[in-house]
Amino acid sequence: MDLSLSELKRRKIGICLSGGLSSLALASWLHGGGYDVEAFVLDIGQCPEKDFREFTGAVRAAGIPVHEVDARRTMADAALDVVAFQAHYDGGYWNTTGLSRAVIVERVVPELRRAGAGVLAHGCVGGGNDQRRFERYGAHFAPDLAVFAPWRDPEVLAALPDREAMARHIASAGLVCMPGNTAEHSVDGNLAGTSHEDAGLEDLGTTAAGLERLMGVSPRQAPDRVETVSVTVEHGRPVALDGRRLPPEELLELANTVGGRNGLGLTDVVEHRINGTKCRGVYEAPGMELLSHAVRAAYETVTDRGAADTARFLARQLAVCVYEGTAHGRTARAARAGLAEIAGPADATVRLDLYKGGVVGRALPEIGGGADVLRQRRFTGGGGHNWDSAPLAGPASG
């Protein structure tokens, strides 16, 4: 159910406050206009804890009630599932922003209900992917709640027509965005990755090489030496790095640190948007990129050709669902079920060599019979197995 601004005066509004410019400007504008608005700020790993506390403290100081929700575990779980299923979108990027929208709505809806809010508001500007994602996840997780899409309302459009106007408004209220966001540049980050948008990047002639990375260094700045790491994969899902079995959020943080210092994970793509147009995006995801190499190595060792072809198709379907805001729909559920079946035997410890933005070498995965499995895969003559149809998990038989 969609609402206009004129219908909100007698209703409590819960706004998802990301720390970006548009949602912060909207929350401040609604509060200043006498609307009953409360902010719900989810910690999905978008910034250091110190910056997170400073941001929420400033919002409270401006008189807006704030609810903090720790969603780092949920965010990391979702990201590791996407890595396990190799569900990257156009150009091979991990679509961490689209993934976070499902996490945000899933986790914020129970908090809205506890606070007595009957309206879910967001700061997504009109015409973009995120407006549709919030609508779809709102309908899935909270069909009973009204959704307020602000930039469909003429009054909001008149008051906050562009990023410069939003920046002026929050400055007048004594508020600041989380690090990285300015009137000229927008970032959207979480534990899994960071997206960058600005007018300059919309020009395809603008190189992304000079972009200031928030999650690591450029390959030129990375150490001039190979760093070798090991990743443990169970049923296709990364569970440990260098022998350290960690909770999902800690594993992803460590992978981000290792991948980031070696210059991994910057992707520059022109992608298909939900509305049929194209846009250019620059994305960082060093941890997911690192872990995905290990997952691919595990799959390559245990998956026959038919299963591999099926997995690629299902992974593409799941990636589109994540991008388009239907990650909990029937197609996504079916894709996950099929991918989980294929990933079942993918248990491995994979050693990777990282060097200046790339993975330049790796040892063979230690799966079941280890090198014996791969050796028998190479020599199929003289009564050997047909490895396109025989199961490849576990020790090889004679």
N, C-alpha and C positions, 0 to 999 in steps of 0.2 A: 504494500500500500504506500503510495507516494503522497507527500504533503507539500503544500505551498507555505510560504513564510507567514501569510496572514492567519493560518490555522494553528500556529504554534504558541500563541500567547498564554493559553491556559494549560499547556502540557509541559512536562519536564523533558528536557532534551539531553541526551547523552551523546557527546561528540567524541569520535576517535581522534585523539590528538597525537600526531606523529612526530612533532618537532619541526616539521617543514613549514614553509611560509603560509600556504593557503589555509591549512587547518587551524593554525594559530591565529591568523587574521580573522577567520570566521568566528572562532570561539570568543575572541576579544570583542568583535563587533556585536555578536548576539548578547553577550554579557552587558555591554554598554547600552544596548537598546532595551534592557529590562527583561530579557527573556530568561526563563529558568533553565540555565544551562550548566551542566557538570562535565568536566573533562575526564576522559578515560585514557590514560597513557600506558601503553604496553611496552615493557622492556623486552624487545626481541633481539637485543644485542646491537642496536644501532649506533651506540656510542659508549665511551667509557663510563663507569658508574658515577664518577665525579660530575661529568657533564650532564648525565641524566638527572642527578639530584639537584643540580643548579637550575636546570630547566623547569622541573616540576615545582621547585621552590619559588621561582619567579612567577609562575602561573598562579600559585596560591597567593602570593603577595599582591597580585592584581585583582584578587577577590573572587577568582573562579575556583570552585571546589574541584579537587583532583583525586582521582582514584588510580592508584598504581597497580599494575598487574604484571607479575613476572611470568613471561611466556617464552623464556629462552629455551627451556626443554622442548616445548611444543614446536618451536621454530627449528631447532636442530634436528628433531625427529623427522620433521617433514623434509628438510634438506637432505638428510641421509637416505631417506626413501627415494628421493628423486635421483640421487647419485647411484643407489643400488639398482634402480631400474633404467639408468642411462637416459633419462627423459629430458634431454636438452632441446632447446627450441631453435629457431632460425639461426644459422651461422654458428651453431654449436655452443650457444650461451645458455646459462642455467636458469634464467628467468626467476631470480630470487625475489624480485619485487612482486610479481604476480603470485608467487607461492606465499608470500607473507600476508597477502590480503585474506586468504582462506584462514590462516592462523589468527589474524587479528579479529575477524568477525566471530569465529568459533569461540575464542576466549573472552571477547568483550560482551557477548550477548548475556551470559549468566550474570555478569557484573551489572549490566544495565538493569536487569530485572530485579536484582537485589536492592539496587538504589531507587527503584520505583520509577525509572524512566520509561516512557512509552514511545519515545522517538529515537531512532538511531540516525545520527548525522555524521557526515564525513566532509572532508575538505577537498574532494576531488573536483577539479575544474571540468566544465562541460566539454563533451566530445572526446574525452580521453578513454583509454582502456580501463582505468581504475574506477570510473563512475559505473561502468557496466559490471565490473567485478564485485563492487560493494552491493549493487542491486541484486545480483544473482546469489551471492552468499547470504545476504540478508533474507532473501526469499527462502533459502534452504534452511538456515539455522534459526530464523526468527520470523516466520510468516505472520505472527501476531503483532509484530512491531511495525510502526510506520517508519519509512525511510525518507529523510530530507536530503535531497540533492540540491545544494545551495545555488549553484551557478545555472540552474534552470529558472530561478526566481528573478524577475526584473529588478527588484529592489536591491538584491545582493549584487547583481551585475552592475548596477549604477554606482553602488558604494565602493566596490572592490573590482574594478574592471580589468586590472592587470597587476603584474607582480610589483611594479613600482608603487602603485596605490596600496597594495597589501603591506609592503615594507614600511611605508610612511605611517600606516595605521598602527602596526605593532610597535613601532618606535615611539609614537605618541602615547602609547599605553605602558611604556617602560618594559616591553618584552623583547626578547631576542630568540631567534631560531636556534636549534641545535647546530653544532659545528658543520660547516660545509655548505649551508644554505644561505644564499644571498638573493638580492633582487635579480641578479644576472645569471646565477647558477643554482641548480637544484640537484640535491643528492637524495637518494632514498636507500637507506642501508639497514642491514640486520646481520645476524651471525653468519648467514650464508653468503652475503655479497652486498655490493653497492652499485647502484645505477647512477649515471651522470647525465644530466640534460641541461642544455642552454641553447640560446639562439645561434651561437657560433658553431656548435656541433651539428646543427641542422643543415649547415652548409657542407656539402659532401667534399668540398675542397679543403676543409679544415682537418688537419691531421690530429689524431688522438695521441700522438707520441709525446706531446708536451703536457698532457693532462696530469694534474697532481693526484697521484694515487693516495687513497686513504687506507688501503689495506696491505700495502707493501711498497716495493720499489720497482723501478723499471729494470729490464734486463741489463741495461748498461750499468746501472748502479749496483747490481747484484754481485756477490763475491766472485772473484775469478778462480773458483775452485768448485769441484763437484761435491755435492752433499748427498750421501747415500742414506735412505730411510727405508724402513720396512712397514708395510701396512698389512694388518690381519683382516681378512674378509671371511665372513660366515654367512652362508646362504645369500651371497651377493652383497651383503651390507658391511661396510667398514666398521670394525669394533675396537681396533687398537692401532696405535702408531708407535713404532719402535718398541714394541712389546708392552706398552702401557695401555691397559684396558681401562677406558674412561667413560663416564657418562656422556651422552650425545653432545651436550653443549660444550663440555670441556674438550672432547675429541675434535670438534669442529674448530674451536678456538686455537688449539695446538696446530691443527692442519693449516689454518689461516696464517699463523705465525711462520711456520716452516715454508709454506708455499709463497707467502708474501715476501720473505727476505730473499727468495731465489727468483723473484720476478715473474711468477706464474700468474695466469688467470685473468689477463685483460683481453676482452673481446669487443671488437668494433663491428657492428652489424647494421644492415638495413633490413628491417623486419616487417612482416605482415601484421598490421594492427587488426583489432577485432572488427572495426567498422569498414574494413576492406582497403584502407589506404596503407601507405608505407611510412615508416619513420626510421630515423637513425638513432641508435643508442650505443653508449659505451658502458661496459659493465666490468666490474671486478668480482672475482670469485676464486681467490687463490686456493683456499682449502678444498672446495668442491672439485676444482680442477686436479689437484694433487690426488685426492682420494679416488677420483674417477679413473685415473690411469691404472690403479691397482685393481679396481673392479673389472675393467676391461680385460686385464691380463688373466684374471680368474675365469671370466667367461670364455675367453679364447681357448683355455686349456680343457674345459669340461663340456663345452656345448657343441652339439653336432650342427650340421649346416641348416637343417630344417628349423631347429630350435633357434638358431642364431638369426635366421631370416624373420621368423615370427617375432622374436624379441625386438628387432629393429622396428618392425611395423607397430607393435604395441607401445613401444617407448615413444614413438612419434605421436601416436594417438593420445597418450597420457600427457605429453608435453603441450599439445594443443589445448587440452582440457585445463591444465594449470594456467596457461596463458590467458584463456578466454573466460576464466572464472567459473568453471564447471568441474573443479577437481574432486568434488564429492558426488558427481552425477553418475548415471548408470554406465556410460562409456568408460569413465575413469575407473570405476570399481571393477569392471570387467577386465580392463587392461592390467590393473594391479594384480588381479587373481591369476591371469595368464603369466605375467612376468614373475610372480612369486613361484609358480610351478617350475619355470625354466631356471630360476636362480637357486633352486633347492640344493643342487650338488656343488655350487660355487663356493667352496671352502678353501682358502689359500692364505699363505703368507708370501707377499710379493715384495721384492726389493727393487727400489727405484733410485736411479741416479738423476739428481736435479742439477741443472746448470744454466744460469742466465736465461730464464724464461722457458726452458724446455725440459723435457724428460729425455735424456740422451742415452740411457741404458738401463737395463734391469736384468736381474737373475731370473731363472725360470721359477714360476710359482711352485711352492712345495705342497702339492696336492696329492693326498693318498699315496700312490707309489712314486710320486715326485718325478724325477727325470725318466724313470722306467716307463711311465705312462706316455710321455712325449716321444721316447725312443721307439716304442711300439707303434705310435701314430705315424712315424716316418717310414717304417718298414712294414708294408702290408702285403708284400708278395710272399709266395711260398706258403699259402694257407693262412696268412695273417688275417686279422679282423677287418671287416668293412666298417671303418670308423665314421662313415656318414650316417650309419643306422645303429651302431652298437652304443650302449650307454658308456659314458666316459668318466663317470664318477668312481672313486675308490681305486684300490690297487689294481693294476693290470693283471689279468690272468694269462697263463702261458698259452 
